[in-house]
Amino acid sequence: MPMSHVQAQNSSRIIPLADLQAQHQRLWPELQPAIDRVFATSDFILGEEVRLFEAEFAAYCHASEAIACGNGTDALELALWAIGVGPGDEVITVPNTFAATAEAIVRCGAVPRFVDVDPQTLLMDVCKLESAITPRTRAIIPVHLYGSCADVSAVMEIASRHGLSVIEDAAQAQGATSHGKKAGATGRAGCFSFYPGKNLGACGDAGAVITSDRQLADRLRQARDHGRAGKKYEHAFVGRNSRMDSLQGAILRVKLRYLDAWNARRREIATMYRDLLAGTSVVPVAVPDTSEPVYHQFVVRTAEREALRRALDEEGIRTGIHYPIPLHRQPAFAPYVSVAEADRLSVADATAGQILSLPMYPELADRDVCRVAASISQCRPAARIPAA
Ligand SMILES: *Cc1c(COP(=O)(O)O)cnc(C)c1O
């Protein structure tokens, strides 16, 4: 075959943003018997596989307890509710996150207060945190966006000075560390999503809260299961139904054993991207030196996002935007934010139009990383992003 033909064929192959099929094909020999085990018992909800996953995930995170639940949004809502957040309270978080973070706050009857993010890392700007605290503030939710941990220790220090709780949104950061501690393990509780596309993903919806507070863990276990008090059909309080399926527990137990290797490969890909993209018009989002990241997404900033995105798409390279509209600009959350407050969130506003997520998944081949980087290098933008 002539070389030009091979190249044409190669460059027309689609490089997706993420590839779950590749993962599941490889794991199928282990997933199938795990699924069979659940069918053999027909213990489909909060069964033995969920109990084992809870123990294994807690150990993995160096937390004393993990409480499995229906999804990551519920994990946040349950954690906030369990620490006593309710009507009249305010909870501080960042505006550049998935809607679920603020949704959980509003679902508890509280009001979300947004603080801006650091222009290099796009994580909570701890310098701006204290000025957002009011007499109504009850809790702070730092978000470990893209798999890099916000500086939880710094947040904890401010929180303890004001008597506030810290709930970590670790939905994108399974296995990442902050000051050497696993994501989710420093705050009063850490919340995880196992949405299929997360670094550790179920084959459906699933989530968990981790904590080392025994009483909080007990309250969470009851709350996710109708406020059930020990015996069936005895209810201590009005809870809800947010239980993990045993099938998801069984699948997550198989995948948890691969998480460190997958995260290591994600870091390897990120290093390649950084080397190959140096000197081009795009600037990778920085990782704070207090965190070992797990690159849920590899995000770059560019002054001409739409043009670059279109050019890559034409080459068969799929990209994403996480997230295009900051929460204080969303109809759902704007009612909770004054105009003056919204205007202070200038980093979140400015970067929302610049960020672009590049293909990132453990099965991504070196040659595909090179192809993505080469395609970006070939794009000649008219402008560069101003140095932050
Ligand atoms: C995925 C995600 C959630 C919500 O998790 P679900 O399992 O989809 O409910 C919350 N916060 C962040 C930052 C997320 O990425």
The ligand as an ORCA input file, in Angstrom:
! r2SCAN-3c Opt
* xyz 0 1
  C     -20.046     13.645     37.712
  C     -20.024     14.732     38.696
  C     -20.996     14.861     39.702
  C     -22.295     14.101     39.708
  O     -22.221     12.739     39.675
  P     -23.413     11.863     39.064
  O     -22.978     10.470     39.401
  O     -23.481     12.123     37.616
  O     -24.661     12.242     39.778
  C     -20.818     15.837     40.670
  N     -19.763     16.663     40.644
  C     -18.817     16.593     39.683
  C     -17.661     17.540     39.721
  C     -18.928     15.642     38.667
  O     -18.002     15.594     37.711
*
